[in-house]
Amino acid sequence: MTMFIKDNLFNRIFRKSQLEEQRTKYQKVSQEVEKADSFLRTVAKCDSLIQMVAIHKDIWGSGFRNKNIGPDEYGMFRTKDIPTMKPEEVFLGNIFGLWTFAIPEWENNRNALYGANGFGINPGTRTYDLVLNQYRNLLQANLIAIIKPEKDWLEEYKKYV
């Protein structure tokens, strides 16, 4: 657990450098959290798999990284490096009885309906929307997990200011 220095007159006089370091870290962490929140809003309103790939690259390029959204030769992102990833290297599906396909296949069948199923999903739902939500949920969940320590740090810091 991080030890915080209370921002009071005594510490402003005798612990000026530690207090300044703490303020600097606060600014940096606040910016990272805001950037992550901005990405979360962008992912939430995205309505295209191709756009989601671009957002994914931006998230990765901004330093928000973990194994789940990184390259994996047998996983969803079958690429050497996320910044150079192409839609042909992103494989979605294997949910709700759907086959796994690369994004171009989902784009070519954008209006295909899910149909009768045993999963309680409206038969009129587009399969494209199911895999778009799969990609969205994966990015959101991992971005939230990545930024959680910083958010926790901010909450603790605010108790001492």
C-alpha positions as a printed Julia matrix, in Angstrom:
161×3 Matrix{Float64}:
   0.0     0.0     0.0
   1.26    3.44   -0.9
   1.99    5.91    1.84
   0.56    9.34    1.11
   1.69   12.64    2.52
  -1.11   14.9     3.65
  -1.12   18.26    1.9
  -0.81   20.58    4.9
   1.4    23.5     5.93
   3.94   21.34    7.77
   4.46   19.07    4.8
   4.55   22.01    2.36
   7.49   23.39    4.35
   9.41   20.27    5.41
   8.44   17.68    2.8
   8.1    19.87   -0.23
   9.84   17.52   -2.68
   7.82   14.44   -1.6
   4.61   16.42   -1.84
   5.58   17.64   -5.31
   6.36   14.06   -6.42
   2.96   12.99   -5.15
   1.21   15.82   -7.05
   3.13   14.94  -10.22
   2.11   11.31   -9.93
  -1.48   12.4    -9.35
  -1.45   14.42  -12.6
   0.05   11.51  -14.55
  -2.34    8.92  -13.14
  -5.33   11.22  -13.68
  -4.39   11.65  -17.33
  -4.03    7.89  -17.81
  -7.42    7.24  -16.23
  -9.06    9.93  -18.39
  -7.45    8.45  -21.51
  -8.74    4.99  -20.57
 -12.22    6.36  -19.87
 -12.16    8.07  -23.27
 -11.29    4.77  -24.93
 -14.1     3.05  -23.02
 -16.59    5.62  -24.34
 -15.27    5.2   -27.88
 -15.5     1.4   -27.71
 -19.05    1.61  -26.31
 -20.37    3.62  -29.25
 -18.43    1.78  -31.99
 -20.69    0.01  -34.48
 -18.18   -1.54  -36.87
 -15.67   -4.36  -36.56
 -13.23   -2.52  -38.83
 -13.43    0.57  -36.6
 -13.01   -1.65  -33.54
  -9.7    -2.92  -34.94
  -8.5     0.69  -35.3
  -9.59    1.48  -31.74
  -7.85   -1.67  -30.49
  -4.62   -0.52  -32.17
  -4.98    2.92  -30.55
  -5.54    1.36  -27.12
  -2.46   -0.82  -27.53
  -0.39    2.04  -28.91
  -1.33    4.18  -25.91
   0.29    1.65  -23.6
  -2.82   -0.12  -22.32
  -1.69   -3.71  -22.75
  -2.2    -7.17  -21.37
  -2.07  -10.73  -22.65
  -5.81  -10.9   -23.41
  -5.74   -8.12  -26.0
  -2.29   -8.93  -27.34
  -1.04  -11.14  -30.17
  -1.66  -14.89  -29.87
  -1.06  -17.24  -32.79
  -3.97  -19.46  -31.71
  -6.24  -16.83  -30.13
  -8.42  -13.99  -31.35
  -5.57  -11.77  -32.53
  -3.41  -13.95  -34.75
  -0.85  -11.33  -35.62
   2.81  -10.68  -34.88
   2.11   -7.2   -33.5
  -1.09   -5.31  -32.67
  -0.07   -2.01  -34.39
   0.23   -3.85  -37.72
  -2.81   -6.09  -37.19
  -5.2    -6.45  -40.14
  -8.89   -7.45  -39.98
  -7.93  -10.78  -41.57
  -5.96  -11.55  -38.4
  -8.84  -10.98  -35.96
 -10.95  -14.1   -35.37
 -14.32  -13.75  -33.68
 -17.09  -16.21  -32.94
 -17.09  -19.51  -31.06
 -19.92  -18.06  -28.99
 -23.61  -19.0   -28.97
 -22.92  -21.82  -31.44
 -21.37  -19.51  -34.04
 -18.36  -20.59  -36.04
 -15.1   -18.69  -35.7
 -14.28  -16.44  -38.66
 -11.96  -13.56  -39.42
 -13.5   -10.1   -39.61
 -13.81  -10.0   -43.44
 -16.14  -13.01  -43.3
 -18.33  -11.3   -40.69
 -18.31   -8.11  -42.79
 -19.4   -10.06  -45.9
 -22.34  -11.53  -43.96
 -23.17   -8.38  -42.02
 -26.94   -8.8   -42.31
 -27.17  -12.53  -41.56
 -29.7   -13.21  -38.82
 -28.99  -15.54  -35.93
 -32.2   -17.54  -36.35
 -33.63  -20.23  -34.1
 -31.38  -21.12  -31.18
 -31.28  -22.56  -27.71
 -29.55  -19.58  -26.14
 -32.54  -17.31  -25.59
 -31.3   -14.8   -28.15
 -33.85  -13.09  -30.39
 -33.78  -14.97  -33.73
 -33.87  -11.59  -35.5
 -30.51  -10.57  -34.02
 -27.72  -10.11  -36.55
 -24.76  -12.44  -36.0
 -22.57   -9.41  -36.79
 -23.92   -7.67  -33.7
 -23.12  -10.7   -31.55
 -19.46  -10.77  -32.61
 -19.22   -6.96  -32.45
 -20.38   -7.19  -28.83
 -17.89  -10.0   -28.25
 -15.03   -7.74  -29.41
 -16.44   -4.74  -27.52
 -16.82   -6.66  -24.26
 -13.3    -8.06  -24.53
 -11.73   -4.61  -25.01
 -13.86   -3.0   -22.29
 -13.27   -5.68  -19.68
  -9.53   -5.69  -20.23
  -9.2    -1.91  -20.31
 -11.1    -1.72  -17.02
  -8.78   -4.37  -15.54
  -5.66   -2.6   -16.79
  -6.65    0.79  -15.36
  -8.06   -0.51  -12.04
  -4.82   -0.08  -10.03
  -4.57    3.55  -11.14
  -8.2     4.23  -10.27
  -7.66    2.64   -6.87
  -4.57    4.8    -6.33
  -6.57    7.96   -7.18
  -9.33    7.04   -4.74
  -6.8     6.49   -1.96
  -4.96    9.72   -2.82
  -8.18   11.76   -2.61
  -8.55   10.72    1.04
  -5.34   12.53    1.9
  -5.73   15.74   -0.04
